[in-house]
Amino acid sequence: MHTKRRYSDLPAVLIFLIPGVVLFVLFFLAPMLYSLRISFFEWKIVHPEQSLFVGFANYQRALADPIFQRATLNTLVYTVTTVAAKLVIGLGVALLLNQRLPGRTLFRVAYYLPVITSWVIVSLLFEYMFNGQAGLVNYVLKDVLHVIPKDILWFADEYLTLVPIILLDIWKGVGWAAIIFLAGLQAIPAEYYEAARVDGADRLAQLRYITWPLLAPTTVFLVVVLVIGGLNAYVSFQLMTNGGDPQDLTHSVLTLMYESTFGRIDFGYGAAISYLLTLFVFLVSLLELRLLRRQVVV
């Protein structure tokens, strides 16, 4: 009877599943597989039938390309720095917002506001703030604090360009990390802290032996999501560096992919870069999940 009832529900289940599956195949799976095919060709966008099959040449070219290597380094530095900062600052903000403070709801909203602001708007705002000639940051550092002798050309230096981009991401993402940590903190039973206080544990001991271990699943989630987001950085790099200025030294992997595909009309090379990034994100995420879940179990 149970088997018959199960099969009788199958048509209704398929009716709800098929539209989603069709949309997934048409707008995600099919373009992804087509892009994979393009990555093995010297693709002719006007006459695709004349495209030349080159095998893994596009992948080999990317791995040997100094610009791609620099873009990968920029992306890794950006990801490691922003993820670490958002985890530390986000946890600190969450611990403060979890206290019984007057107006804490207002503070929670205030910290989350940068998360919902437009990437385009805040990227342009930070570009103005770090302008080498009339920027607010140079004015404060040189004319107010007197810590620099002359204006810094932030976006003319291949290394300093990453500073405003990283600060922007930290400022914009701390609120989201704090809210996720706050949800994890509120899921911890208050009885644990009461028992710890009875045993004489101070706040630091409570943080070390109660809060941090019980926040491990939340931390795993945050690390994986933030790393994926960092590796896929695009908007701030594209707007604040004009796609790699100066001399293609400030690309992220995604801006280089965009420039190669639509700027140089090299679709095969751009597709190869996208799949190298996809493979790297997949391996990093898999490694993170295994290592961090093992620590959670322990």
C-alpha positions in Angstrom: 0.0 0.0 0.0 2.8 2.4 0.9 4.6 1.7 -2.4 1.4 2.4 -4.4 0.8 5.6 -2.5 4.4 6.7 -3.1 4.1 6.1 -6.9 0.7 7.8 -7.0 2.3 11.0 -5.7 5.0 10.9 -8.4 3.1 12.8 -11.1 2.4 15.7 -8.7 6.0 15.8 -7.7 7.2 15.8 -11.3 4.8 18.7 -12.1 6.5 20.9 -9.5 10.1 19.7 -10.3 10.1 19.8 -14.1 9.9 23.6 -14.5 12.8 24.1 -12.2 14.8 21.4 -13.8 14.1 22.8 -17.3 15.2 26.3 -16.2 18.3 24.9 -14.5 19.3 23.0 -17.7 18.6 25.9 -20.1 20.1 28.8 -18.1 22.8 27.1 -16.0 23.9 23.6 -17.2 23.7 24.2 -20.9 25.7 27.5 -20.9 28.2 26.0 -18.5 28.8 23.0 -20.8 28.9 25.2 -23.9 31.5 27.4 -22.2 33.5 24.3 -21.3 33.5 23.4 -25.0 34.6 26.9 -26.0 37.6 26.7 -23.6 39.1 23.9 -25.9 38.9 26.1 -29.0 40.4 29.2 -30.5 36.9 30.5 -30.7 35.6 32.6 -33.6 32.6 34.5 -32.3 31.4 35.6 -35.8 31.9 32.2 -37.4 31.9 29.5 -34.7 32.1 26.7 -37.3 35.6 28.0 -38.2 36.9 27.7 -34.6 40.1 25.8 -34.3 40.3 23.0 -31.7 43.4 23.6 -29.5 42.9 21.1 -26.7 44.3 22.3 -23.4 46.4 25.0 -25.0 44.2 27.8 -23.5 44.7 26.3 -20.0 48.4 25.9 -20.5 48.6 29.5 -21.8 46.8 30.8 -18.7 49.0 28.9 -16.2 52.1 30.3 -17.9 50.8 33.8 -18.3 52.4 36.3 -15.8 49.3 38.5 -15.9 47.1 35.5 -14.8 49.6 34.6 -12.1 49.5 38.2 -10.8 45.7 38.2 -10.9 45.7 34.9 -9.0 48.1 36.4 -6.3 45.9 39.5 -6.0 42.8 37.4 -5.6 44.4 35.2 -2.9 45.8 38.2 -1.0 42.4 39.9 -1.2 40.6 36.7 -0.1 42.9 35.8 2.9 43.0 39.4 4.2 39.3 40.1 3.9 38.1 36.8 5.3 40.4 36.9 8.3 39.4 40.6 9.1 35.7 39.9 8.7 35.8 36.8 10.9 37.7 38.6 13.7 35.8 42.0 13.5 32.5 40.3 12.9 32.9 38.1 15.9 33.8 41.1 18.1 30.8 43.1 16.8 28.5 40.1 17.4 29.7 39.7 20.9 28.9 43.4 21.6 25.5 43.3 19.9 24.6 40.2 21.9 24.9 42.2 25.1 21.9 43.9 26.7 22.7 47.5 25.6 20.3 50.4 25.1 19.5 50.8 21.4 21.2 47.6 20.4 18.5 47.0 17.6 19.6 50.4 16.1 23.2 49.3 16.2 22.3 46.0 14.6 20.6 47.8 11.7 23.5 50.3 11.4 26.1 47.6 11.1 24.1 45.7 8.5 23.4 48.8 6.3 26.7 48.6 4.4 25.8 45.0 3.4 22.7 46.1 1.4 24.3 49.1 -0.2 25.2 48.9 -3.9 28.6 47.6 -4.8 28.8 50.1 -7.6 28.0 53.1 -5.4 30.3 52.3 -2.6 33.1 51.3 -5.0 32.9 54.8 -6.6 32.7 56.4 -3.2 35.9 54.6 -2.0 37.6 55.5 -5.3 36.9 59.2 -4.6 38.0 58.9 -0.9 41.3 57.4 -2.0 41.8 59.7 -4.9 45.5 60.6 -5.2 45.0 64.4 -5.5 41.7 65.4 -3.8 40.8 62.3 -1.8 39.6 62.5 1.8 42.1 59.8 3.0 45.1 61.8 1.8 43.7 64.9 3.3 43.3 63.3 6.7 46.7 61.5 6.6 48.7 64.5 5.3 46.9 67.7 6.5 45.1 66.5 9.7 47.3 63.7 11.2 50.6 64.7 9.4 51.7 61.1 9.1 52.6 61.3 5.4 54.7 64.1 3.7 52.9 64.1 0.4 49.8 62.7 -1.2 49.8 58.9 -1.9 48.8 57.9 -5.4 46.8 54.9 -4.3 45.5 53.8 -7.7 48.8 54.4 -9.5 50.7 51.8 -7.4 50.4 48.1 -8.2 50.4 47.2 -4.5 48.7 50.1 -2.8 45.7 49.7 -5.1 44.7 46.6 -3.1 44.4 48.7 0.1 41.2 50.6 -0.7 39.7 47.5 -2.4 40.4 45.3 0.7 39.1 48.0 3.1 35.9 48.4 1.0 35.2 44.7 1.2 35.9 44.5 5.0 33.7 47.6 5.6 30.9 46.1 3.5 31.0 42.6 4.8 31.6 42.9 8.5 27.9 43.4 9.2 26.9 40.2 7.4 29.5 38.2 9.3 28.4 39.8 12.6 24.7 38.9 11.9 25.6 35.3 11.2 27.8 35.1 14.3 25.0 36.8 16.3 22.5 34.1 15.2 25.0 31.4 16.3 25.5 33.2 19.7 21.8 33.3 20.4 21.5 29.6 19.7 23.9 28.8 22.6 21.9 27.9 25.8 22.3 30.5 28.5 22.6 27.7 31.1 26.1 27.0 29.9 27.2 30.5 30.8 25.4 30.4 34.1 27.1 27.1 35.1 30.5 28.5 34.0 30.0 31.6 36.2 29.1 29.4 39.1 32.4 27.6 38.6 34.3 30.9 38.6 35.0 31.2 34.9 35.6 34.7 33.7 34.5 36.2 30.3 37.7 35.1 28.6 37.3 31.5 29.8 33.7 31.5 28.7 34.7 32.7 25.3 37.4 30.1 25.0 35.6 27.0 26.3 32.0 27.7 25.5 31.4 30.4 22.9 34.2 29.5 20.4 33.7 25.7 20.4 29.9 26.0 20.0 30.3 28.6 17.3 32.4 26.2 15.2 29.6 25.2 12.8 28.8 28.8 12.2 32.5 29.6 11.6 32.7 26.7 9.1 29.8 28.2 7.2 31.2 31.7 7.2 34.7 30.6 6.2 33.4 28.6 3.2 31.0 31.3 2.0 33.4 34.2 2.5 36.3 32.4 0.7 34.0 31.7 -2.3 32.9 35.3 -2.3 36.5 36.5 -2.1 37.7 34.3 -4.9 34.9 35.7 -7.1 35.7 39.4 -6.4 34.8 41.4 -9.5 32.9 44.7 -9.1 35.3 46.6 -6.9 38.3 45.5 -8.9 36.7 46.5 -12.2 35.5 49.9 -11.1 38.4 51.0 -9.0 41.2 49.7 -11.2 39.6 50.2 -14.6 40.2 46.5 -15.2 43.8 46.0 -14.2 45.4 49.5 -14.2 48.3 50.1 -14.1 49.7 47.7 -16.7 47.4 44.8 -16.0 48.9 44.4 -12.5 45.8 44.8 -10.4 43.4 42.3 -12.0 41.4 39.8 -10.0 40.9 36.5 -11.8 37.4 37.5 -12.8 38.4 40.9 -14.2 41.1 39.3 -16.2 38.5 36.8 -17.5 36.2 39.6 -18.5 39.0 41.6 -20.1 40.2 38.5 -22.1 36.7 37.6 -23.2 35.1 40.9 -24.1 38.0 43.3 -24.2 40.3 41.2 -26.4 37.5 39.0 -27.9 39.5 35.9 -26.8 36.6 33.7 -25.8 38.5 30.4 -25.6 41.1 31.9 -23.2 38.5 33.6 -21.1 36.5 30.4 -20.8 39.7 28.5 -19.7 40.3 31.1 -17.0 36.8 30.7 -15.7 37.1 27.0 -15.4 40.5 27.2 -13.7 38.8 29.5 -11.2 35.9 27.1 -10.9 38.2 24.2 -10.2 40.2 26.1 -7.7 37.1 27.3 -5.8 35.7 23.7 -5.8 39.0 22.2 -4.4 39.4 25.0 -1.8 35.8 24.6 -0.6 36.1 20.9 -0.4 39.3 21.1 1.6 37.8 23.7 3.9 34.8 21.6 4.6 36.8 18.5 5.4 39.3 20.3 7.6 36.9 22.5 9.5 34.3 19.7 10.0 37.0 17.5 11.4 37.8 20.2 13.9 34.1 20.7 14.7 33.8 16.9 15.5 36.8 17.0 17.7 
